[in-house]
Amino acid sequence: MDEVTQAVENLKKEWGQAVSQLDENITAIESCGKTGKGTEEANYLPRLNGSAQDALQLLKSLQFQLDLLAQQLPTFDEVQSGQATLKSWDEQYKKTLLLGDGEESTIRRRNLQPLLSQTSDCVHV
């Protein structure tokens, strides 16, 4: 296995770990306020949010690295596979960020819709 192929495999492993960590953070954030620990959870929430934001930035960084490496893979089939992985990662990132399935994402979209229309109105002024 050449160096570029090995680097891509390492990125894939790191992506999986980052997604797992992000999912844990999101689950912890969603459960805040449900256990009745009040102040303790309020103090912990900014850390969870920061950790989730860090994980999102790591995912974007990994996407960028894969984009650079995919074009350097030794065979055409590997390049195609790398680009397909990149597309899959982009879709997964967007889904995790905002467009996920389920009630939480629907609520986020509803909350953001008025903000998007306000931004659109400002652009047209």
Secondary structure, DSSP 8 states (H G I E B T S, - for coil): --HHHHHHHHHHHHHHHHHHHHHHHHHHHHHTTSSS-THHHHHHHHHHHHHHHHHHHHHHHHHHHHHHHHTT-SSHHHHHHHHHHHHHHHHHHHIIIII-SSHHHHHHHHHHHHHHHHHHHHHH-
